[in-house]
Every structure is written in C-alpha cells, then in structure tokens.
Amino acid sequence: MSLHRKDTDSAFEGAGSKAGLEIWCIENLRLVPVPKSSHGKFYTGNAYIVLKTVLPKTGPAQHDIHYWLGNDTNKVDSAFASDKALELDAALGSCTVQYRELQGLETGKFLSYFKPCIIPVEGLYSSHQGHLNGETYKFSLLTCKGDHVVHIKEVPFSRSSLNHNDVFILDTASKIFLFSGCNSSIQERAKALEVVQYIKENNHGGKCEVATIEDGKFVGDSDVGEFWSLFGGFAPIPRDSPSSVQKQSDTPSVKLFWCVCLNHPGFNNAISISFGLHLKTQITTQGKLCQTGTDSLNKKILETDKCYMLDCGTEIFVWMGRQTLISERKTSISATEDFLRTQGRSTGTHLTFLTEGLESNIFRSYFDNWPQKVEPKLYEEGREKVAAIFKQQGYEVKELPEEDCEPFINCRGTLKVWRVNADELSLLPVPEQTKFYSGDCYVVQFTYPGNERDENLFYAWIGRRSVMEDRRDAISHMTAIVDSTKGDPVLAQAVEDKEPIQFFLIFQTLIIFKGGMSKRYKKFIAEKGITDETYDGIKTALFRVQGTSPQNMQAIEVDLVSSSLNSSYCYILQTETFIFTWIGSLSSTRDHDLLDGMLELINPTLQPISVREGSEPDIFWNALGGKAEYPKAKEMKQCVEDPHLFTLNTTEGDFKVKEIYNFSQDDLTTEDVLVLDCHREIYVWIGCHSNVGSKQQALTLGLKFLEMDVLVEGLSLETPIYIVTEGHEPPFFTRFFEWDPSKANMHGNSFERKLAILKGKPHNLEVPTRNSWKAYSRETTPNGLRSKSVISNGLGRSGSPASSVSGSNSKSSTNQLFSSPTPIVRKLFSGSPHGSADESSVSAGSPAAEPRSFSQSAGFIQADGSGDCVNLLIYPYEQLSVISSDPVAGIDVTKREAYLSDEDFQDKFGMTKRAFYELPKWRQNKLKTSLHLF
C-alpha cells in the first residue's frame, strides 16, 4: 500500500535504501534531517523520526520506525510525528514496524542504536546552529538504570536524590564521579562506566579525572571526601521505603479490541455480526474500541480490512490489516492514545504498530497456534523455480554457493569416536569412525589447533532409533570425559537429522546406517520381535547422498521403498548382485560429484549402473518393492534469519529471558548466562562470574530456552545445543561478533574490566581483531586439507591412541558433572528411570594438551619489563610454572614472569610488564603466587 511519490514528504526521498540509521527532527512542522554527527543527541522540546534499516544476507530490507517524543514536546508536534511515521511506513510499502518512544521510557531496541546511552538535552533543536543557543556546561547528577541498555535521567543535584539501589554519575567541570548504590548490580555499575567514558570524551574532550565512589565507604579516600563535600558534607542515605508499585503479573490479562472510525459506513452492522461475539465498547474522541468477548485469541480473528488493539498491560500493540486505509490507521492510533489517557495507564506503556504479515515475536506469542513462517521469500522461491525449469529442460544451471558451509575452525585435527555400549564406551578404530548406526549413540571428541593452544570440541550424537538408556548414557559419558579434559572444551548434543553443520565438517564424510551395534539395541529389538535391519555390507540398501563439498558429504540409509526417493537428491541402491546410482532430475553437478565420492566408500568393488530419473529399468523398481509416488518438487530451503542474543535470568527459581538488540561482544558480560539463538542451533554462553556452576546446568537452561520458543519460530527440542564458556569461545561462535580476543582474556568482574579500560590500562591491544564471519577456507588452512590418515577418502586426520581418563585434570567447578542421573538427561529423553552410569568404564579420554612451541630466538626482554635491554629468552608459560611437568632450566627462578612474552604476560596478569613492576613488591608476589610463578 505505497503512497504515490507526490504524497510523500520530500524529506523521505531515498529513505531506507541504505543500511543504518536515518533521523529527522520536527522543526516548525517540517522534517529536518539530522546529520550523523548529531545522532544520539535528542532535545527535550522536539519530536524525532528514527528509521533503522537492516539489509540481511538474504531477503528484502527490514525497517523499524521509531518516533521519539521529548518530555517538553507539544501536542501538535507529537501528532505530526505520529502521522509522519505512518507516511514513512506507507512510502516503504507498509513493511515496517513502528514504535512510540517516550523520553526516559524508551524501548531496549531503540536504545541499542545509540550505545552507550542517550542523554537528552534541554531546549529545542536548531537546524541552522546545530545546538541550543547559550548552551553552557553545568554540573549534573544522572541516574543510570539498565545492564545492557541504560536509561539516563537527570535528577536534582541534591543528596536526597541518591539511594542505595541505583548508580549515579556526578558530572563536574574537572572530575566525573560514579556513585554505586550498595544494592546495584555489577552489570549496572559496569554499564555506567561506559556512560562515564562517553561523558568524558564528549563533554570534556577526554581530559578529566574519573573517581568511583562505593556506597557506605567513606573513610581514608580523598575522592570520597571530595564527592560528599559537593553535597555539603557526608550524611547517611536513608533506606528506601518499600515500593508502592505493585509487582505486575508475569502473565498479564490480554484483551483484544477492534478499532473503528465513528463514521465508518459499516460500523452499525459490524457491531451486531462481527465474529458472532459479545462486544464491549470504549468510546474515544476519534474512534471506538470494541473489545472482543473471546477468551482465547486466534489469528483468524484478525481481518485484513480492520485495525485492532491488543492490550497486554505494559505493552500495547496496534495491528493494521493490509487492506486498511491510511485514515483508518491514523484513527486507530489516535483511539489507542486516547484509551491510554482515559484509562489512566502508566506513561511507561509501550506502543507498537504492526502491519499484517510483519507481526513481532511477542505479538504472535499471545495467540494460540500462530502459523509458522515456513515459506521462503518470494524472490528466492521464484529463483529456485526458474532454475528447476531450466534443469528439467536439460540446461546446466550454475549453483549458488551454500551459506555457512565453510569450516570456521582449523580442520587439521584429531578425531576420536566412542560408541555407547551398555554401561561402557567402546573406542572405535579409525576406519570405523565415519560409520554410524541409527540405533546407536556416540560420543565424539575433536581436538584441533586453536589460537596458541589445542582446543577440544565434544558431541553426544543421538541415533534416531536408539534406546533411552543409551541416549542418557551418551550425555553422561560425554560430560565425564569433558570433566577430565584440560581447558574448558565446548560440548554439544546433536540428534540424528538435526545435526549442526560443524558436526559434519569435522567428519568430512559420514555414513549413517540403519540398525545398531549396541547391546541394548540388540536386546530391545529381540524383545519386541523387530527385524534386525543392521547393515552388513551385503543386504539390499538405499542411501540418500547429501552435502555441499568433498569435505562435507554424507550418505544416509533410508527405507527401502520408492517413496524414499526425492528429485532433489542422488541415491545409491545396493543389492547382493548390482549397485545403481540414481540421479534426481533437480540435483546439481555438485550432487553428482558427491555421489561418486560416496560410492567409493560404500561399495568400491561393484561396477555401478547409472540411472537418471525417468529412465529406471524394472529391476530398479523391483528392488524397491515396486514403483510409487515420491516428492518431485524442488526442496525449498527456509530463509535463515540473523541470530538473536538473549540473557537468561534464573534467580529465585524464575526463568526469564530478555533479548539484547544490536548485540556486540561487549554484551557478553562475565556475570551473565546468555543464549545465542541461530535458529538451526543455539549456544549457551557461560560467563566466568555467572551463577551457573556446571555444563549440566547450562544444558538444562538450553533445553528450557527451547521449550519457551521465545521467537515463536517452532524450535524443536532436538535443536543442537552448544555449551560455550567465557574465554574458550570457538571461531564458529565468535563469527557472529566483531571479535576482539583481548577482551575475552581480561580478568576481574565486568566492572573491574571496564574500570581498567577507562583508567587507561592496556588490554592486549597488539592482538589483532578477528574479522566477523571469516571462515577457514582451503586457502587459509595449511596445505588446504587435514593431515593424511588411514581413512579411505584420503582426506582424513591423524589418528590418536586412546589414553586413560585422568581425574587429576578435573576442574573443581565441574568435577561432579553427571556423577548421578541429571535433570537435563531426564528432560531430554523421557522414559524409564535412568540407571547410574559406571564412569569407571570410560575407556579413553583426552590426551594432555601439548605445550606451545616457541622459537628459542623469538625475542629478549629485560627483567624489569622495560624491554630496553637484550637480556632474557622467551619461554611458554607451561614451562615456567612451578608445577610444570617440563620445567625450563637455567633461568632466574625469582623472576619467572619476566621470561613470558608480552602477549602471554598480558593474558595471565591482565596488565603490561611495565605496569606490573610498578606495583608494590607484595602485590607482585601475590599475583605470581596465584599463577604458580612464585
């Protein structure tokens, strides 16, 4: 429902064509573009239009429109902003989501555009001068509320404004004070430090002192004395009185209203027949809100030629059908705003305006069984159909590259695979590592060279037809091995048919047979009288071939019937006497190459008979039990949206989820547990200072997140869950961020880290920043491929002998993982009670990580850290530690730390050598002792 160009404000010309922010200020009832240099500076007397445009990797542009109203904005400008937001929406094809933003009560999404904060400026914006006439610097006292996005509010410069719950910033001409209430959180204090840094750079040109004041501590600190002197001297802050605001229910009453113009011609009839429901009415100045009398909400209620208001308590949505007029939309918005005023609703109630087809996740969550969006984007569907038609006509169509199929880790690693066999783990020989059975469960360990150290990645693979006891033990055994492995490995659970792409990439080739080899599986099918379908190399079998490259290809044994075929794939049909390769009409040349590769692995002895779809001989159909219908349409791949980041709050038994918009690495705060929802898999990230003490608990939280399905995207409980710990993030996780490794290696809580940065303490600035979304391609991997092994495809990895599990390497924080049946196991797999696993039966673990190798002539340093003289060799930390199994000889044992490289020193001590040697001697010795260097 786009407007004609003549009906669109000229200020909107070209709006939304580029990614990023566009802002207009309303000045004398006209739109004035705000230059980028002034983005984030909002005047309290003005109204603004803010357009956020995102250009995803696939699909059309996405737009969010926010109109921001300052506390001193007049009603005329407010109404004008609302109308212009609708006009901009129409100009963009009615494909936007609109938000009303009130000063001090902005949504988290809006604030995320202007990190670290918005500090409104009193007065009016002037497009000619760019700032308020006569604007002068003055003292100000600000409250900071929020942990990932922060609301800033100026309060009276008075001691009575302070309290124990909030964080305050006192900005003076020469110094900025940060006062932290004793009940404020570490995350809030850390976020407030970002605001301090912002004020220091923007208000003081980066030249002013910063002092941190802790509530309740006022003795022996000159900064504390100076702070209280500005308030006329110290006096106790009174305890806060209990809040008079009633705690709102977690499940607010939800009401749906139909919005109608009073002069709508069909209004009288509609009242009597609409939905066949009893209606209550709320009259407003410009329209009427008619409450539906239904207790349950269904998408079918929403008619495309009407507007609706959904009242959810603290948030109100206005839903506008595609066939509604601009005038009807304006009326519905006015009616909703009048409703808020007449009902005496809180000014903090958020208003969101949605167009049919662009419903937000929160809005959809209030409706029963809202249909899932499984259809591909229109232009992608058309592209696929055109390609399919050309292929059926015999033309060769160039394949578009697959997304997210590059290995983001170095694939020159070591693979070990165990099969769960009753209470034991059976280590598979190297030639058998790439052959799985659907009736079994496996534990996989992949050790690969990371950034200056070996990293480990573990999977518990759950066969689709495996028994419950094996499924439970797979996770128990995996976590037992993880517990005995050095470092902090990444672990994941993957169910057959739901494997993440990274799982296939570490195998390169994988064959999944029907049947199983485990004792429990054999016992189960014998008791049930089920025929044993376990593949033995002779039986007739049908395999579907899939993948993207020779480094990522699989053969999956499927049911031996014609209906298992699909025109989008290639298949291998093997009998005792012959072998067919079946080429689907919609398969690609890439699929044909994979077919040849898998054929050599499944049966390299028989000469294959190549059959194209439509030219099959009778013997082919007879082997499949006769010809039958099968899918012949092109398989459409669902458009994968960008990932979403959420914080998990598990205090006092509650489980609350909150999305972090426009996230960055800085949002991974060490006190938090976060979930990165990538739709095909999720990552549970555990901060070092979080209240999650084990990976078992993290798996439980991941499963709870899947159950909630926050984005209403139909997440399966079988979605792969990765567990990632702070400081050990793998590249396939960090690719979603602009990653700075030095930030990941800092010490202390989030407040201490931010304070160190603010005070100018360097943090590995020489470490290069990893580029976002950069994969390890064949060109960037040494030799392009992994080292050779006896795996038959010639692209394997080096083998590794099994070693005993060593309990001495266990981490104290995780040494009780799965020592008994665990909640996550029970929740993942319902069934009979889980018998305790005998952990002593784990036959092999991870080899000890080998120390890094350094060149003996890599560099020299002086013992005091100055680096001015050539004096000492550089050695790895593993050899310098007093508990090293391979200690270096011939060094000054009183200055072990001096032999570390600059990078290792920064990593271990969190500071430079020069800063370290400026510390008191007792402080130096204490730090060295904690690191086993003294």
N, C-alpha and C positions, 0 to 999 in steps of 0.2 A: 504494500500500500504506500508506494513512494509518492512524495509531492512532486509536482512539476517544478522545474528549475525556477520559474518566475515566482513561485510561492515560498521559496526557501530564502532565508536571510543570507545576504551575500557574505556575511562573516563565516558561514558554514561551507563556503566554496572549497571543495577538496578535502573536507574533514573526513577523517577515518581512512584515508588512503595509505597512511604510513603507520607503522607500529610505534607505540609510545603514548605520551600524554599531550593533549591539547586543551588549553584553558582559555575561557572567555570571562571577562568581568562585565557586569551590567553597570553601565555608567550613563546616566540621563536617558534611561530606557533604550539603550542601544548596546549591542555586543561589541566589546573591545578585546581583541586578542591580547593575552598576557605573554610577554616574552619569556623564554625558557629560563633566563637568569632570575626571574621573579617567581618561578614555580615554587609552590610551598609557602609563599607569603600571602596570607589572606587578611583582609581588613574587615574589622567587625561591622562596619557600616554598609558593606556591599554583599551582593549575591553573585555567585560564580557558577558557570557551567564547566564541568570537567569531563572530557572524553578520554577513555582509556581504550586503546586498540591493541589487540594481540593478533599476530599473524602466525597461526600454528603451522607445524610442518606439513600437515595435510588438512584439507578442508578450507572453507571460507574464513574471512576475518571475523573476529569476535569483538564485540563492542560493549562497554559498560558506560553509562551516562550517570553522572552524579551532579545534582545541583546543591550547592553549599550555601547556607544562609547564616550570615553573621548575627550575633545577638542584637545588634543595632540596626539590622536591615528593616526597611519599611515594608508594609504590606504590598504596595504596588510592585516593588522590585521582586518580592517573593513570588507573587503571582506571575510576573513576567518570566522569571526563571523557570517556573513550572511549565509554562506554555512553550518556552523555547526548548526545553528538554524534550517535550513531545514533538516539536517541529524537527529537531535534530534526529530523533528516532525515525520519524517518517522519511526524512531525507536519506537515511541509511537503510531504507527498505523495511522498516519496522522489525529490525533484527537485533535490537538492543535490550538490555536490562537496565532499568532506571532506578536510582536511589535518591531519596531526600536525605541530605546531611545537615544536621544542626550543629552549630559551634559547640564544641565540648562534648558532643554526643555522637561523634562520627563513627561509622562502621569500621571494623577492622580492615576490610578490603580497601576502603578509601585511605585510611592512614598508612597502609602499606605502600602507597605510591610515593609517600613523602618521608622516607626514613632519614633521620631517626624520629622526627616529630613535626608537628605544626604548632607554631607559637603565634596565634592571631595578634595582629597589630591594631591598636585602637585608631579609629578615624576612617577616612574614605580614600579609596584608591584614585590616583590621578594618572591617566594615560599620558599626559604631557610631561609631568615631572617624575613619574615613576615611584613617588613616595609622598608621604604626608608632609605638607609644608610645616616647618617649625618642629619637625620630629627631632627630639633630643634624647640622649642617653639618660636613663634613670635607673635607680635601684628597683629591683622587682623580686618578689617572692613567688615561686611557682610550685605547684604540686605536680607530681609525676605518678600516674597510675597506669599499670599495664606491664606485662612481662615481655611480649613480643612486639606489640604495637603499644604506643604510650599516648595517653591523653594528657595534655598540658593545660593547666588552668592557673591563671594569676589570682592570687588571694591577697587580702590586705597585709601590708608589711607590719605584722604585729605578732607578739609571742602567742597570743590566743589562737592564731591560725595554725600553729604547729600541733601535731598529735602523734601518737605512738604507732599508728597504722600505715602512714604514708611516707613517701620520700619527698623531700623538699629541696629546691635549688634556690639559693640566695645569690643573686647576681649583683655585684657591686662594681664600682668603677675599676678597681685594681685586683679584685680577687673573686673567685666563684666558690661558694660553699655548698657542699652536698650534705644535707642532714638526713640520716636514715632512721626512721622510727623503729623502735625495737621490735615491733610486730610486722614490719615489712619483710618481704621475701628477698632472698639473694638475687633472684632474677630481676625483680623490680629495681633493686639498687644498681645492678649491672646495666640495665636499660637506661636508668637515669644518668649514668656516667656517659653514655652516648649523647644524651642531650647536653650534658656539660661540655663535651667536646665540640658539639655543634655551636653552642653559645660562644665558646672560647674562640672558635675560628671566625664566626660571622659577626659577633658583636665586639670582639677585642682584637681582631686581626691575628689571632693565635698567640697574643702576648699578654698573658695574665697568669696569676697563680691559681692553683686549684687546691682546696682543702676539703677533706672528708671528715664529717662530724658524726659520731655514733651516739645515738640516744642513750643517756644515762651515764656516759663517761665524760667527765669534765675536769679532771684533776691532772695537772702536770703537762698540759698541752697548750702551747701558745695559740694555735689555730682555734681551739675550743674557746679559750678566753676571748679572743678577738670576735668570734661569732656571737657569743652571748652579749658582748658589750654593745653590739649593734642593736640589741633589743633592750638595752638599758640594764644589763646585768642578768646573771643566771637566776632562774626561778623554776621550780618543778612544773612539768607539764601535767595538767590534771588527767586522770584516767578518763578514757572515753566512756560516755554513757551508752547503755545498750541501744542498739539501733531501733528506731521506731518503725523502720520499714519492715514489713512482714516478708519473710522468705517466700519467694514465689515457687509455686509447684513446678516440679520437673516436667509434669505433663499438664500444661495449661489447657483450659477449656477452649476448644476451637469452634468458631462459628463462621458460617458462610453466608454472605449477603449478596443479593442481586442488585446491581446499581442501575437505576432507570431515570431518564430525564422526565421531569413532570409533564412536559408537553409531548411526550412520545406518543404517536398515534395509536399504538397497540397496547398502551400501558394498562387500560382498564380490563381488557380481555386477558392480558397476560397474568394479572393478579389472580384471576379465578382458575386458570387452567395450567399455569406453569408448573411442570413436574408433577402435578396432581398432589402437591404437598401443602400442608398448612403453613401460612406465611404470617410473620410479624413484621411490622413496618416501623422504620425510624425516619421521620421526615427531616430533610435538610433544606437549606436555602435554595440550592440549585437542582436538587435531585432527591430521589427516595431510595433508601436502602431497605431491601426486603429480605429478612432473614429466612433461610430455608428451614423447614422443620425436621429435616432428616438427622439422625444420629450418626450415620456413617457417611463418609464422603467417597465419591467415585468420580472418575474422570468424565464419565458420560453425563454427569450433571452440567458440566461446563459447555454452554452452547456458543458456537463460533460468532454469533451476531450479538453477543451481550458482554457486559463487563461485570466482574464480581469482586467483592472484597472478602478476603479471608482474614479473620481476626484471630491471631494466635497469642494474644496477651502482650508480650513485649515487642512483638513484631507484627506488622500488618502488610498483607500483600494485596495489590490490585491486579487482577488478571483481566486482560483485554483480548477479546476474541479477534481473529484475523479479519472478520467482516464488519467490525465496528467502525464508526466514523470518528474523525478527529474530535468533533464536537462532543460525541458521547464519551470519549476517553477523558476529555477535559472535565466534563461533568462528573464522571466517576471519581476523579482525583479530588475535585472540589468537595464532593459529597463526603469523601473519606476524611479530608482535613477538618471539615465541619463536625463530623462524627467524633473525632478526637477531642475537639474543643468542647462540644456539648456534653460529652461523657466524662469530662474532667480527667482524661487519660494523661499519663505521665509524658512530659516533654521528651523523655528518653525513648519513646516508642518509635521504632524504625519503620519507615515506609519504603516498600519496594514495589516497582511497577513492572509487570511481566506481560509479554506478548505471547499469545498462543504459539506453542511449539518451542518456546525458549524458557520453559519453567525451570527454576533453580532446584537444586537437590533438596533443599529444606522444604520448599513448597510441595514438591512431589511426595515427600515423606509423610505429609498429613493425609494423603489419600490412600485408600485401600487398593492394593494391586495395580499401581500405576504401570502401564505398559512399558516394557524396557525398550530402549532405543537400540535396536539391533540392525536397522537398515543402514547401509553405507551412505555416504554423502552422494548427492545426485550426480555430480560430475565424475566421481570415481566409478559409480555404477555404470555410467554411460561409457567411460573409457574402457572398462572391463568387457562390456558387451560388444563394443566395436572390435576389440582385439579378438574376442572369441569368434565373431563372424568371419573375420579375415582368416583365422586359423582353419575354420571349417571349410573355407574355400581353397585351402592349400597354400596360402601365403605365409611367409615366415614373419613373425612379429617380434621385434626386439623387446626383451623382457625389461621391465623397470626394476631397479635394484631393490632388494629386500631391506627393510629397516631393522635396525638393532640386531643384525646378524654377525657383526664383527666381534671378535673376542676382545674384551676390554682388559683382560689380564694376559700376562705372558704365558703362552701355551707350551713352553718347553718345561713341563713339569713332570712329577711322578704321580702315578695313579695307583691306588690300592682299592680293592673291592672285596667286601665280605658278604657272604650270604647268611641270612639268619636261618639257623637250623636248630629248631627246638630251643634249648637254653644256651646254645653255643653260637659263635660266629665262625664260619668257615672261610678262610682266606682263599680267594680264587687265584689260580695261576694266571700269569699274564695273558696267554692266548684265550682264556675264558672270560676276561674282564669285560669284554664288549658284548656278552651274550647273557641277556636277562630272560627270566621267565615270569609270565604274568601271575602265576600262583605263588611267587616268592617275594621276599623283601630283602633289600640290600642296604649296606652302609658303604658309602663312598668317601674316600679321602683323596683330595688332590692337593699336592704340595707344589708350589710354583715360586720362582724367584720374584720377590717384590722389590720395594724400594730399600735396598741395602740389607734386606733380611728375607728369609724364606717365609712365605705365608701359607696357611692351610685353609682349605675350603671343604666342608663336610656336607654330605647329603644323606638323608634317610629316604630311600626310594621305596614306595609302597605299591606293590603289584595290585592290579585291579581285582584279581581273583584270589588274593592271599587271605589267609585266615586271620582272625582277630588277634590271637596270641602273638603271631609273628609281627603284625603291624605294631603292636605295643612294644615288643622287644626291640624292634628296629630303632625306634626313637630312644629307648633306654640305653641300648648299646652304643648308639652314636654319641649321646651326651657323656657316657662313661669314658669313651675314647677322647672326646674333646677335653674332658676334665683332666686327662693325663697328658695332654699335649702342651708343649711350651707355647708361650704367646697367648693371644686371645683369638682363636680361629672364628671364622664365620661359619655358621651352620644353617641348614635349611631342611625343610621337609617337602618332598615332591611326590605327588600321586601320579600314577600312570595316566597318560593322556592329558595331564595338566603340567607337564614339566616346563620349567623356565628355559629360555634359550641357552643360558650359560651352562646348564646341565649337559645339553647335547654337545656344546662346543668343547668341553673338556674330554669328551669321549671321541670326538670326530666321527667315528662310525659306531652304531649301536644296533643290535638286532634284538627284538623282543619277541620271544616265542610264547606260544600258548602252553598251558600246563605248568608244572612246577617240580622242583627237586627236593624241597624241604620235607622233613619227616612229618611235620604237622599237616602239610598239604596232602601228602600221600595218604595219611591216616584219615583225613577228612573225606576225601573222595571215595575211599574204600568203605567208610561207614555209611555214606549216603548212596552208595551204589552208582556213582557217577563215573562215566568212562574216562579213563586217563588219556588226555589229549597231548601229553607232553611230547614235544617234537624230538625225534630221534635221528633225523637226517635221511630217513627212508620214507616215512609216511607222506601221503599227499598233503600238501600245504599251500596256502595262498598268502603272499606277502604284499603289503602296500609299501611302496617306496616313497619317501618324503625327505625333505631337506632343502638346503639352499646352496650347498657347495660340497666339494670333496672333504672339507673339514667340518661338515655338519650334515650328515646324512644318516637316515635310519630306515630299517625295514621292520615293519610291524606285521606279525602274523594275524590274519583276520579270519572270520568264519568262512568255511569252505562252501560258499554259496554265491550265486551270481549277483545277488543283491548287495554284496560287499564291494562290488566294483564302483568306480566313480570316474567319469570322463576327465576329471581334472588331474588324475594321477596315473602313474605307471605301476604295473603289478608283475610279480613273479609267481608263476604257478608251477609247482614241482610235483611230479608223481614218481613212482618207482622206476619208470622207463623213459620218461622225457621231461623236458622243462620248457615252459613257454614264458616269453616276456610279452606282456600286453601293454600297448601304448594308447592311453586315452586321447581322444580327439582334441581335448583342450589342454593337454600337457605341453610343456615347453621343451626346448632343446636342452635346457639345464636339467630338467627331469630325466631326459633320455640319458644324459651323461651319468647321472646318479644311478640310474637303472643298471648301466654297465658295471659301475663300481660295486654295487651291492651283489650283483650276480656272481662275481668272482669270490665273494665271501661266503655266500650261501651254498653254492654248488659249482665249483670251478671245473668239474670233470665232464659233465654232460654238455653237449652242444645245444645251445638254446634255439628255440624256434620263435622268431619274432612275429608278432601278430598285432596289426593295427585295429583299433576299434572299428567294428562294422565288417571285418573280413575274417572272423573267427571260424575255424573248422568245427565240425560236430564233436570231434574228440575233446576239444577245449571245453565246450558246454557240458559234455557228459561228465567230465572230471569235476565239474561244479554242481552236479545234480540236476542239470537242465538249465535252459535259458530263462531268465526272469528279468523284471524291471529293476533298474538301478539309477542313481542320480546322474543326469546328463547335463545339468546346467552348471555354468561356471560358479565355483565356490567364491563367494564374495567375502573378503576379509574386512572385519569391522575396523572402522577408523579408531586408532588408538589416541586417546587424548593425552595432554600433558599431565605429568604426575601432580599429586596433591600431597601436602605435608600437614600432619595433624599432631597436636600434643595430646598425650594421654594423662589424665588426672585420676589417680587411684587412691586418693586419701579417704580415710574413714570408710573404706569398703565401697565407695562410689566408683563408677567407671564413667568418666566424662571425656568427650572428645571435642576438640576445638581446632578449626582449620587455621593455618598460617598462610596468608595470601602473599604472593610475590616473594616466596621464601628465598633465603640465601644460606650460605654456610654459617653465618653468624646466628641463625635461628637454632642451630644445634647446640643448645646450652647444656652445660655439663650436669646440671641438676635435673634434667628432664628425660622423659622417655617419649620418643616420637615415632610416628608411623609414616613412612613414605609410601603412598598408595600409587603404584604404577599400573593398576588395573589388571595386568596379567600376573603380577606378583606384588607382594608387599614386603617392605623392610621395616623391622622393628629395631630402632636405634636406641642403644642404652648409654646414657651419659655416665661418666665415672662417678659422679656425686649424686646419682639418682637413687631412689629407694627400692630399685629392683636389684635383688641380690644374686640372681641366677638366671641362666638362659632358659631354665624350665619355666620360671615365672614369665619371662619375656614371650615364650611360645604361647603361654596361656593368654597373655594380653593380645597377642596377634590373632588368636582364634576368636577372642571376644570382639575384636575390631571387625573381623569378617562377618560375625553374626549380626553386628549392628548395621552393616552395609550403609555407612553414613551417606555416601553419594547416590544411594538408590540405583546402583548400577548392576544389581544382580550378582554380586560377588559370591562365588561358590566357597563352601567351607574347605574345599580341596585346593583353593588357590595357594600357590607356593608361598611359604613364609620364610624370609631370611632373618637371622638374628645377627646384628652388627653392633660391635662395641666401640665406644669412642677411642680414637687413636689407632684403630685397626680397620678402618673403612676400606673396602676393596674398590678398585677402579670402576667396576660396574655399578657401584653405588655413587661414588663421587662424580661420575659423569653427569649427574643431574644438577650439579652445582658448579659455580666458578670456584674451583677448589684451591685453597692455599694450604699446603702441608704444614707450614709453620704454625698456623692457628690450631691445627689438630694436635700438636705436640706441646702445647703450653701446659703449665702446671697451675694448681690452685682452683678455687671455685670461679664462677663466671665473673663475680665482682672483682676478685683479685686479678684476674686476667685483664679485664678492661682497664683497671686502675694502672696496671703495669704498662699497658699501651699508652694510656693518657699521660703518664708521667715520663714517657719517652724511653722506656726500656725496650730495646730491640728484641724481636722475636723471629729469628731465622729469616731476616729479610733477604739473605742471599739465596734462599731456597726458591727455585723457580715455581711459578704458579702453573698448576696443571690446567691445560685447556679443557673447557667444557665439551662434553660429548666426543672426546677424541678416543678412537679405538686403536688397539694394537693391530695394525694391518700386517700383511705378509712382508711389506717393505720395512716396517719398523721392528719386526721380530727378528732376532738373529737367525740367519740362514733361511728366513722365511717360514720354516717349519720346525716342529719339535725334533729332538734327537731321535735317532732310529732305535727301535726295539724289535722284539720278535713278533709284534702284532702284524698280521698278514697284510694289512693295507699299505704297509711301508711308511705310514705317516704317524707312527706311534711315538711313545715316550719311553724314557729309560725306566727299566724295571727297578724295583726296590725290594730287598728281602724284608720279611716281617721281623719286627722286634718286639720284645715284651713290653707290656704296659707298665710304666714306672709311676708308682704313686708319689714318688718324691717330687715330681714336677707339677703336682696338682696345685691349683690356686686355692687359697684359703676361702675365697668368696664363693667358690663353686665346687668344693670338694664333697658336697652332699647331693650333687645333681643325680636325680633318679636312683638314689640308693634304695628307694621303695616305690611302689606304684604311685604315679603322679597325676595331678589333675589334668594336665594337658593331654596325657595319654588317654585318660578316660573320656575326655571331651572329644578328642579327635576320632576315636573309634569306640563306638558304643558296643556293648556286648557283654560277655561273661566277665566276671571279676578277673583282674589281671594277676597271675601268679608272679611272685617276685623273681626277677631275673638274677641269675648267678653271675655276678660281674667278674668272678674269677675265671669264668670260661672264655672271656675275651682273649683271643689268642695272639693278637698283634695290635700294636699301637703305632704311634708316630715316631720316626727317628728323631733324635735330638737335633735341633736346628744347628747347622754348622756356623761357626763364627765367620764374620765377613772377612774377606781378604783385602788387605791394603798394600799398596806399594811401599816398600821399605824406604824409598826416597820420595815419598809423597810430599813431604814438607817438614819444616822445623819450626819450633816456637821457643820463646823464652819462658822460663819457669814462672815469671810473674804475670804472664799473659799478655805482655805488651806487644810481642811479635817483632820487636826491633832488632833482635839478635838471632843468629842461627845457633841453636843450642840443643833442642830435643827432637827425637824422632816421634812420629805419629803412630799410635797403635790403636787397635779396636778396643772398645770398652770391655768386651768379653774377656780379653787377655789381661786387662788392667785391674779388674775386680779382684778383691782379696779372696773371693770364693771361686775364682776361675779354676777350671779343670786343666787349662793350658796356659799357665801364667807366663808373662813375658819376663825375661831375665835381664839383668844389667841396667835397671832403672833406679832412680831415686824414689824409694817406696814412700817417702814422706810427701811426694808431690805427684802421685799417680794421675791426678786430674789434669796436670799440665801436658801429659802426653796425648790427650784426646784431641781430635780435630776440632776446628771451630764449630762445625755442624753438630758433631756428637756432644760437645760441651753444651751448646745451646739446647740441644734436645734433652739432655739429662738434668742440667741445672736450671734451665729456663732463663738464662742470662748469659751475657758475654763473659769471657775470661777477665777482661778489664774490670767489669762491674763486680765480679766475684772477688777479685783480690782487693777491692776497696772495702769489702765487708770486714767487720771485726773478726779476729782470729777464731774466737769461739764459735762464731756463726759459720765460718768456713768449715771448721772441723765437724760441726753438726750436720751440715749438708753432705759432706764427704762420707760421714758415717752412714747416713741414710741410704747412700748409693753404693755402699760396700767399697769405698775408695780410701778408707782410713782405718 
